[in-house]
Every structure is written in structure tokens, then in C-alpha cells.
Amino acid sequence: MPPARRLRPVAPMTLSEITEITGRSRISIWRYRRAGLFPEPIGRRGKSLIWDGRAVRRWKMTGR
């Protein structure tokens, strides 16, 4: 049996980090979110909202 695949931990991401890795503008991300096409934030870091990095990367790969 092959070894179990371990998921690497992915740090929470801010909107600035999301725009960097996706190449989408802040406005586009908010529009996707409002339309239900982007993951919801999981909390806050100071005054900034944060997203689950794994969910953002999955969205980038699949559009879901």
C-alpha cells in the first residue's frame, strides 16, 4: 500500500497575498465572493480578513 499522502499546512492568507498568487484584483476577488464563487474568510488578522490558504489554492486550480 502506498504511503498516506500528507497535506502540507498552508498558512492563512490576506487579500493582498491572494491578489498576488491569483493575479486578480481586490475588486474581482470581492465580486467573486459576493457571487458565491470564492471561499469565505475564516477570520481576522488585526484589521485584515484572512482566508484558508488551502481553499484559495483549490479555487485557483479548479475555479471552485
PyMOL Python script that loads the backbone (N, CA, C, O; Angstrom):
from pymol import cmd

cmd.read_pdbstr("""\
ATOM      1  N   MET A   1       0.855  -1.168   0.000  1.00  0.00           N
ATOM      2  CA  MET A   1       0.000   0.000   0.000  1.00  0.00           C
ATOM      3  C   MET A   1       0.903   1.234   0.000  1.00  0.00           C
ATOM      4  O   MET A   1       1.867   1.289   0.764  1.00  0.00           O
ATOM      5  N   PRO A   2       0.603   2.235  -0.855  1.00  0.00           N
ATOM      6  CA  PRO A   2       1.445   3.433  -0.876  1.00  0.00           C
ATOM      7  C   PRO A   2       1.286   4.234   0.409  1.00  0.00           C
ATOM      8  O   PRO A   2       0.243   4.177   1.060  1.00  0.00           O
ATOM      9  N   PRO A   3       2.321   4.978   0.768  1.00  0.00           N
ATOM     10  CA  PRO A   3       2.229   5.765   1.998  1.00  0.00           C
ATOM     11  C   PRO A   3       1.127   6.821   1.879  1.00  0.00           C
ATOM     12  O   PRO A   3       0.823   7.310   0.791  1.00  0.00           O
ATOM     13  N   ALA A   4       0.547   7.152   3.015  1.00  0.00           N
ATOM     14  CA  ALA A   4      -0.513   8.168   3.033  1.00  0.00           C
ATOM     15  C   ALA A   4       0.069   9.508   2.604  1.00  0.00           C
ATOM     16  O   ALA A   4       1.166   9.893   3.008  1.00  0.00           O
ATOM     17  N   ARG A   5      -0.684  10.190   1.790  1.00  0.00           N
ATOM     18  CA  ARG A   5      -0.234  11.489   1.317  1.00  0.00           C
ATOM     19  C   ARG A   5      -0.549  12.540   2.369  1.00  0.00           C
ATOM     20  O   ARG A   5      -1.695  12.670   2.798  1.00  0.00           O
ATOM     21  N   ARG A   6       0.445  13.276   2.777  1.00  0.00           N
ATOM     22  CA  ARG A   6       0.235  14.292   3.797  1.00  0.00           C
ATOM     23  C   ARG A   6       0.023  15.644   3.140  1.00  0.00           C
ATOM     24  O   ARG A   6       0.740  16.023   2.214  1.00  0.00           O
ATOM     25  N   LEU A   7      -0.961  16.356   3.628  1.00  0.00           N
ATOM     26  CA  LEU A   7      -1.192  17.702   3.140  1.00  0.00           C
ATOM     27  C   LEU A   7      -0.269  18.649   3.894  1.00  0.00           C
ATOM     28  O   LEU A   7      -0.223  18.648   5.124  1.00  0.00           O
ATOM     29  N   ARG A   8       0.458  19.446   3.143  1.00  0.00           N
ATOM     30  CA  ARG A   8       1.308  20.428   3.794  1.00  0.00           C
ATOM     31  C   ARG A   8       0.426  21.521   4.377  1.00  0.00           C
ATOM     32  O   ARG A   8      -0.536  21.943   3.735  1.00  0.00           O
ATOM     33  N   PRO A   9       0.732  21.981   5.571  1.00  0.00           N
ATOM     34  CA  PRO A   9      -0.066  23.067   6.133  1.00  0.00           C
ATOM     35  C   PRO A   9       0.100  24.317   5.283  1.00  0.00           C
ATOM     36  O   PRO A   9       1.200  24.634   4.830  1.00  0.00           O
ATOM     37  N   VAL A  10      -0.986  25.008   5.077  1.00  0.00           N
ATOM     38  CA  VAL A  10      -0.958  26.243   4.315  1.00  0.00           C
ATOM     39  C   VAL A  10      -1.413  27.352   5.245  1.00  0.00           C
ATOM     40  O   VAL A  10      -2.478  27.277   5.858  1.00  0.00           O
ATOM     41  N   ALA A  11      -0.599  28.364   5.336  1.00  0.00           N
ATOM     42  CA  ALA A  11      -0.899  29.469   6.236  1.00  0.00           C
ATOM     43  C   ALA A  11      -2.108  30.254   5.747  1.00  0.00           C
ATOM     44  O   ALA A  11      -2.380  30.305   4.547  1.00  0.00           O
ATOM     45  N   PRO A  12      -2.827  30.862   6.673  1.00  0.00           N
ATOM     46  CA  PRO A  12      -3.921  31.739   6.265  1.00  0.00           C
ATOM     47  C   PRO A  12      -3.391  32.857   5.374  1.00  0.00           C
ATOM     48  O   PRO A  12      -2.239  33.268   5.509  1.00  0.00           O
ATOM     49  N   MET A  13      -4.228  33.347   4.465  1.00  0.00           N
ATOM     50  CA  MET A  13      -3.806  34.362   3.502  1.00  0.00           C
ATOM     51  C   MET A  13      -4.635  35.624   3.641  1.00  0.00           C
ATOM     52  O   MET A  13      -5.836  35.568   3.907  1.00  0.00           O
ATOM     53  N   THR A  14      -3.985  36.763   3.458  1.00  0.00           N
ATOM     54  CA  THR A  14      -4.688  38.041   3.430  1.00  0.00           C
ATOM     55  C   THR A  14      -5.103  38.331   1.992  1.00  0.00           C
ATOM     56  O   THR A  14      -4.670  37.655   1.059  1.00  0.00           O
ATOM     57  N   LEU A  15      -5.934  39.329   1.829  1.00  0.00           N
ATOM     58  CA  LEU A  15      -6.390  39.706   0.493  1.00  0.00           C
ATOM     59  C   LEU A  15      -5.209  40.121  -0.390  1.00  0.00           C
ATOM     60  O   LEU A  15      -5.197  39.830  -1.586  1.00  0.00           O
ATOM     61  N   SER A  16      -4.232  40.790   0.189  1.00  0.00           N
ATOM     62  CA  SER A  16      -3.037  41.177  -0.585  1.00  0.00           C
ATOM     63  C   SER A  16      -2.296  39.955  -1.119  1.00  0.00           C
ATOM     64  O   SER A  16      -1.859  39.938  -2.270  1.00  0.00           O
ATOM     65  N   GLU A  17      -2.159  38.937  -0.277  1.00  0.00           N
ATOM     66  CA  GLU A  17      -1.488  37.706  -0.708  1.00  0.00           C
ATOM     67  C   GLU A  17      -2.305  36.992  -1.778  1.00  0.00           C
ATOM     68  O   GLU A  17      -1.744  36.420  -2.713  1.00  0.00           O
ATOM     69  N   ILE A  18      -3.618  37.024  -1.646  1.00  0.00           N
ATOM     70  CA  ILE A  18      -4.489  36.373  -2.626  1.00  0.00           C
ATOM     71  C   ILE A  18      -4.362  37.045  -3.982  1.00  0.00           C
ATOM     72  O   ILE A  18      -4.286  36.366  -5.006  1.00  0.00           O
ATOM     73  N   THR A  19      -4.339  38.375  -4.002  1.00  0.00           N
ATOM     74  CA  THR A  19      -4.202  39.071  -5.283  1.00  0.00           C
ATOM     75  C   THR A  19      -2.871  38.758  -5.937  1.00  0.00           C
ATOM     76  O   THR A  19      -2.783  38.688  -7.163  1.00  0.00           O
ATOM     77  N   GLU A  20      -1.832  38.568  -5.133  1.00  0.00           N
ATOM     78  CA  GLU A  20      -0.515  38.214  -5.682  1.00  0.00           C
ATOM     79  C   GLU A  20      -0.530  36.852  -6.352  1.00  0.00           C
ATOM     80  O   GLU A  20      -0.050  36.715  -7.477  1.00  0.00           O
ATOM     81  N   ILE A  21      -1.075  35.836  -5.678  1.00  0.00           N
ATOM     82  CA  ILE A  21      -0.988  34.486  -6.247  1.00  0.00           C
ATOM     83  C   ILE A  21      -2.018  34.222  -7.338  1.00  0.00           C
ATOM     84  O   ILE A  21      -1.798  33.370  -8.199  1.00  0.00           O
ATOM     85  N   THR A  22      -3.143  34.943  -7.316  1.00  0.00           N
ATOM     86  CA  THR A  22      -4.173  34.689  -8.329  1.00  0.00           C
ATOM     87  C   THR A  22      -4.059  35.599  -9.534  1.00  0.00           C
ATOM     88  O   THR A  22      -4.547  35.264 -10.613  1.00  0.00           O
ATOM     89  N   GLY A  23      -3.418  36.753  -9.364  1.00  0.00           N
ATOM     90  CA  GLY A  23      -3.334  37.715 -10.457  1.00  0.00           C
ATOM     91  C   GLY A  23      -4.642  38.464 -10.661  1.00  0.00           C
ATOM     92  O   GLY A  23      -4.815  39.139 -11.676  1.00  0.00           O
ATOM     93  N   ARG A  24      -5.562  38.354  -9.716  1.00  0.00           N
ATOM     94  CA  ARG A  24      -6.852  39.042  -9.778  1.00  0.00           C
ATOM     95  C   ARG A  24      -6.811  40.269  -8.882  1.00  0.00           C
ATOM     96  O   ARG A  24      -6.076  40.294  -7.895  1.00  0.00           O
ATOM     97  N   SER A  25      -7.584  41.270  -9.213  1.00  0.00           N
ATOM     98  CA  SER A  25      -7.625  42.489  -8.412  1.00  0.00           C
ATOM     99  C   SER A  25      -8.447  42.265  -7.147  1.00  0.00           C
ATOM    100  O   SER A  25      -9.198  41.295  -7.045  1.00  0.00           O
ATOM    101  N   ARG A  26      -8.296  43.170  -6.193  1.00  0.00           N
ATOM    102  CA  ARG A  26      -9.085  43.112  -4.960  1.00  0.00           C
ATOM    103  C   ARG A  26     -10.578  43.181  -5.290  1.00  0.00           C
ATOM    104  O   ARG A  26     -11.385  42.455  -4.709  1.00  0.00           O
ATOM    105  N   ILE A  27     -10.929  44.052  -6.220  1.00  0.00           N
ATOM    106  CA  ILE A  27     -12.331  44.211  -6.605  1.00  0.00           C
ATOM    107  C   ILE A  27     -12.865  42.905  -7.195  1.00  0.00           C
ATOM    108  O   ILE A  27     -13.982  42.494  -6.878  1.00  0.00           O
ATOM    109  N   SER A  28     -12.077  42.253  -8.050  1.00  0.00           N
ATOM    110  CA  SER A  28     -12.519  40.984  -8.649  1.00  0.00           C
ATOM    111  C   SER A  28     -12.750  39.927  -7.581  1.00  0.00           C
ATOM    112  O   SER A  28     -13.741  39.198  -7.626  1.00  0.00           O
ATOM    113  N   ILE A  29     -11.835  39.843  -6.621  1.00  0.00           N
ATOM    114  CA  ILE A  29     -11.990  38.857  -5.541  1.00  0.00           C
ATOM    115  C   ILE A  29     -13.279  39.132  -4.783  1.00  0.00           C
ATOM    116  O   ILE A  29     -14.024  38.195  -4.496  1.00  0.00           O
ATOM    117  N   TRP A  30     -13.566  40.383  -4.449  1.00  0.00           N
ATOM    118  CA  TRP A  30     -14.798  40.719  -3.730  1.00  0.00           C
ATOM    119  C   TRP A  30     -16.023  40.403  -4.571  1.00  0.00           C
ATOM    120  O   TRP A  30     -17.039  39.960  -4.035  1.00  0.00           O
ATOM    121  N   ARG A  31     -15.946  40.621  -5.876  1.00  0.00           N
ATOM    122  CA  ARG A  31     -17.085  40.293  -6.742  1.00  0.00           C
ATOM    123  C   ARG A  31     -17.320  38.785  -6.775  1.00  0.00           C
ATOM    124  O   ARG A  31     -18.462  38.331  -6.705  1.00  0.00           O
ATOM    125  N   TYR A  32     -16.237  38.007  -6.882  1.00  0.00           N
ATOM    126  CA  TYR A  32     -16.372  36.542  -6.852  1.00  0.00           C
ATOM    127  C   TYR A  32     -16.986  36.105  -5.521  1.00  0.00           C
ATOM    128  O   TYR A  32     -17.866  35.245  -5.485  1.00  0.00           O
ATOM    129  N   ARG A  33     -16.519  36.699  -4.447  1.00  0.00           N
ATOM    130  CA  ARG A  33     -17.018  36.334  -3.123  1.00  0.00           C
ATOM    131  C   ARG A  33     -18.504  36.658  -3.007  1.00  0.00           C
ATOM    132  O   ARG A  33     -19.281  35.833  -2.528  1.00  0.00           O
ATOM    133  N   ARG A  34     -18.904  37.852  -3.440  1.00  0.00           N
ATOM    134  CA  ARG A  34     -20.307  38.259  -3.358  1.00  0.00           C
ATOM    135  C   ARG A  34     -21.197  37.335  -4.190  1.00  0.00           C
ATOM    136  O   ARG A  34     -22.342  37.073  -3.822  1.00  0.00           O
ATOM    137  N   ALA A  35     -20.669  36.844  -5.307  1.00  0.00           N
ATOM    138  CA  ALA A  35     -21.429  35.946  -6.175  1.00  0.00           C
ATOM    139  C   ALA A  35     -21.410  34.499  -5.674  1.00  0.00           C
ATOM    140  O   ALA A  35     -22.038  33.628  -6.276  1.00  0.00           O
ATOM    141  N   GLY A  36     -20.691  34.239  -4.576  1.00  0.00           N
ATOM    142  CA  GLY A  36     -20.607  32.887  -4.034  1.00  0.00           C
ATOM    143  C   GLY A  36     -19.626  31.999  -4.772  1.00  0.00           C
ATOM    144  O   GLY A  36     -19.698  30.774  -4.673  1.00  0.00           O
ATOM    145  N   LEU A  37     -18.697  32.614  -5.521  1.00  0.00           N
ATOM    146  CA  LEU A  37     -17.736  31.856  -6.329  1.00  0.00           C
ATOM    147  C   LEU A  37     -16.339  31.828  -5.727  1.00  0.00           C
ATOM    148  O   LEU A  37     -15.407  31.328  -6.357  1.00  0.00           O
ATOM    149  N   PHE A  38     -16.183  32.352  -4.528  1.00  0.00           N
ATOM    150  CA  PHE A  38     -14.874  32.402  -3.874  1.00  0.00           C
ATOM    151  C   PHE A  38     -15.068  32.028  -2.414  1.00  0.00           C
ATOM    152  O   PHE A  38     -16.101  32.351  -1.827  1.00  0.00           O
ATOM    153  N   PRO A  39     -14.093  31.354  -1.820  1.00  0.00           N
ATOM    154  CA  PRO A  39     -14.233  30.957  -0.404  1.00  0.00           C
ATOM    155  C   PRO A  39     -14.459  32.159   0.519  1.00  0.00           C
ATOM    156  O   PRO A  39     -13.969  33.259   0.261  1.00  0.00           O
ATOM    157  N   GLU A  40     -15.191  31.930   1.569  1.00  0.00           N
ATOM    158  CA  GLU A  40     -15.437  32.964   2.576  1.00  0.00           C
ATOM    159  C   GLU A  40     -14.217  33.093   3.504  1.00  0.00           C
ATOM    160  O   GLU A  40     -13.489  32.120   3.699  1.00  0.00           O
ATOM    161  N   PRO A  41     -13.994  34.264   4.066  1.00  0.00           N
ATOM    162  CA  PRO A  41     -12.903  34.433   5.030  1.00  0.00           C
ATOM    163  C   PRO A  41     -13.128  33.553   6.254  1.00  0.00           C
ATOM    164  O   PRO A  41     -14.261  33.215   6.597  1.00  0.00           O
ATOM    165  N   ILE A  42     -12.023  33.188   6.908  1.00  0.00           N
ATOM    166  CA  ILE A  42     -12.130  32.330   8.091  1.00  0.00           C
ATOM    167  C   ILE A  42     -11.918  33.100   9.389  1.00  0.00           C
ATOM    168  O   ILE A  42     -12.136  32.564  10.475  1.00  0.00           O
ATOM    169  N   GLY A  43     -11.494  34.354   9.278  1.00  0.00           N
ATOM    170  CA  GLY A  43     -11.253  35.133  10.488  1.00  0.00           C
ATOM    171  C   GLY A  43     -10.571  36.446  10.164  1.00  0.00           C
ATOM    172  O   GLY A  43     -10.639  36.955   9.046  1.00  0.00           O
ATOM    173  N   ARG A  44      -9.906  36.979  11.191  1.00  0.00           N
ATOM    174  CA  ARG A  44      -9.210  38.253  11.058  1.00  0.00           C
ATOM    175  C   ARG A  44      -7.794  38.148  11.592  1.00  0.00           C
ATOM    176  O   ARG A  44      -7.504  37.377  12.507  1.00  0.00           O
ATOM    177  N   ARG A  45      -6.922  38.945  10.994  1.00  0.00           N
ATOM    178  CA  ARG A  45      -5.559  39.139  11.496  1.00  0.00           C
ATOM    179  C   ARG A  45      -5.424  40.646  11.627  1.00  0.00           C
ATOM    180  O   ARG A  45      -5.207  41.345  10.638  1.00  0.00           O
ATOM    181  N   GLY A  46      -5.553  41.140  12.841  1.00  0.00           N
ATOM    182  CA  GLY A  46      -5.600  42.587  13.042  1.00  0.00           C
ATOM    183  C   GLY A  46      -6.882  43.110  12.413  1.00  0.00           C
ATOM    184  O   GLY A  46      -7.977  42.660  12.751  1.00  0.00           O
ATOM    185  N   LYS A  47      -6.742  44.065  11.493  1.00  0.00           N
ATOM    186  CA  LYS A  47      -7.915  44.613  10.811  1.00  0.00           C
ATOM    187  C   LYS A  47      -8.203  43.909   9.498  1.00  0.00           C
ATOM    188  O   LYS A  47      -9.226  44.176   8.867  1.00  0.00           O
ATOM    189  N   SER A  48      -7.322  43.015   9.077  1.00  0.00           N
ATOM    190  CA  SER A  48      -7.466  42.343   7.783  1.00  0.00           C
ATOM    191  C   SER A  48      -8.205  41.022   7.916  1.00  0.00           C
ATOM    192  O   SER A  48      -8.020  40.284   8.883  1.00  0.00           O
ATOM    193  N   LEU A  49      -9.043  40.737   6.930  1.00  0.00           N
ATOM    194  CA  LEU A  49      -9.677  39.424   6.859  1.00  0.00           C
ATOM    195  C   LEU A  49      -8.650  38.422   6.371  1.00  0.00           C
ATOM    196  O   LEU A  49      -7.742  38.773   5.617  1.00  0.00           O
ATOM    197  N   ILE A  50      -8.788  37.173   6.797  1.00  0.00           N
ATOM    198  CA  ILE A  50      -7.897  36.110   6.327  1.00  0.00           C
ATOM    199  C   ILE A  50      -8.734  34.964   5.767  1.00  0.00           C
ATOM    200  O   ILE A  50      -9.862  34.717   6.193  1.00  0.00           O
ATOM    201  N   TRP A  51      -8.138  34.276   4.799  1.00  0.00           N
ATOM    202  CA  TRP A  51      -8.770  33.133   4.145  1.00  0.00           C
ATOM    203  C   TRP A  51      -7.908  31.907   4.378  1.00  0.00           C
ATOM    204  O   TRP A  51      -6.704  32.012   4.608  1.00  0.00           O
ATOM    205  N   ASP A  52      -8.537  30.745   4.315  1.00  0.00           N
ATOM    206  CA  ASP A  52      -7.831  29.473   4.388  1.00  0.00           C
ATOM    207  C   ASP A  52      -6.998  29.338   3.113  1.00  0.00           C
ATOM    208  O   ASP A  52      -7.550  29.271   2.014  1.00  0.00           O
ATOM    209  N   GLY A  53      -5.679  29.298   3.256  1.00  0.00           N
ATOM    210  CA  GLY A  53      -4.791  29.218   2.104  1.00  0.00           C
ATOM    211  C   GLY A  53      -5.063  28.010   1.221  1.00  0.00           C
ATOM    212  O   GLY A  53      -4.940  28.096  -0.001  1.00  0.00           O
ATOM    213  N   ARG A  54      -5.434  26.883   1.827  1.00  0.00           N
ATOM    214  CA  ARG A  54      -5.712  25.674   1.057  1.00  0.00           C
ATOM    215  C   ARG A  54      -6.949  25.882   0.176  1.00  0.00           C
ATOM    216  O   ARG A  54      -6.963  25.469  -0.984  1.00  0.00           O
ATOM    217  N   ALA A  55      -7.982  26.518   0.726  1.00  0.00           N
ATOM    218  CA  ALA A  55      -9.209  26.767  -0.039  1.00  0.00           C
ATOM    219  C   ALA A  55      -8.938  27.735  -1.194  1.00  0.00           C
ATOM    220  O   ALA A  55      -9.485  27.575  -2.286  1.00  0.00           O
ATOM    221  N   VAL A  56      -8.095  28.732  -0.948  1.00  0.00           N
ATOM    222  CA  VAL A  56      -7.767  29.697  -2.003  1.00  0.00           C
ATOM    223  C   VAL A  56      -6.992  29.009  -3.119  1.00  0.00           C
ATOM    224  O   VAL A  56      -7.271  29.235  -4.296  1.00  0.00           O
ATOM    225  N   ARG A  57      -6.031  28.180  -2.764  1.00  0.00           N
ATOM    226  CA  ARG A  57      -5.248  27.467  -3.786  1.00  0.00           C
ATOM    227  C   ARG A  57      -6.137  26.496  -4.567  1.00  0.00           C
ATOM    228  O   ARG A  57      -5.971  26.343  -5.777  1.00  0.00           O
ATOM    229  N   ARG A  58      -7.072  25.844  -3.886  1.00  0.00           N
ATOM    230  CA  ARG A  58      -8.013  24.945  -4.567  1.00  0.00           C
ATOM    231  C   ARG A  58      -8.864  25.752  -5.553  1.00  0.00           C
ATOM    232  O   ARG A  58      -9.097  25.314  -6.680  1.00  0.00           O
ATOM    233  N   TRP A  59      -9.327  26.934  -5.122  1.00  0.00           N
ATOM    234  CA  TRP A  59     -10.118  27.792  -6.005  1.00  0.00           C
ATOM    235  C   TRP A  59      -9.297  28.198  -7.228  1.00  0.00           C
ATOM    236  O   TRP A  59      -9.808  28.215  -8.348  1.00  0.00           O
ATOM    237  N   LYS A  60      -8.042  28.521  -7.009  1.00  0.00           N
ATOM    238  CA  LYS A  60      -7.175  28.921  -8.115  1.00  0.00           C
ATOM    239  C   LYS A  60      -7.031  27.789  -9.129  1.00  0.00           C
ATOM    240  O   LYS A  60      -7.035  28.035 -10.335  1.00  0.00           O
ATOM    241  N   MET A  61      -6.906  26.566  -8.656  1.00  0.00           N
ATOM    242  CA  MET A  61      -6.715  25.412  -9.531  1.00  0.00           C
ATOM    243  C   MET A  61      -8.006  24.980 -10.235  1.00  0.00           C
ATOM    244  O   MET A  61      -7.979  24.594 -11.403  1.00  0.00           O
ATOM    245  N   THR A  62      -9.141  25.047  -9.519  1.00  0.00           N
ATOM    246  CA  THR A  62     -10.373  24.486 -10.055  1.00  0.00           C
ATOM    247  C   THR A  62     -11.446  25.523 -10.369  1.00  0.00           C
ATOM    248  O   THR A  62     -12.394  25.235 -11.099  1.00  0.00           O
ATOM    249  N   GLY A  63     -11.301  26.722  -9.825  1.00  0.00           N
ATOM    250  CA  GLY A  63     -12.342  27.728 -10.011  1.00  0.00           C
ATOM    251  C   GLY A  63     -13.534  27.508  -9.098  1.00  0.00           C
ATOM    252  O   GLY A  63     -14.601  28.082  -9.314  1.00  0.00           O
ATOM    253  N   ARG A  64     -13.354  26.666  -8.063  1.00  0.00           N
ATOM    254  CA  ARG A  64     -14.452  26.365  -7.125  1.00  0.00           C
ATOM    255  C   ARG A  64     -14.018  26.629  -5.712  1.00  0.00           C
ATOM    256  O   ARG A  64     -14.800  26.436  -4.781  1.00  0.00           O
TER     257      ARG A  64
END
""", "prot")
cmd.dss("prot")
cmd.show_as("cartoon", "prot")
cmd.util.cbc("prot")
cmd.orient("prot")
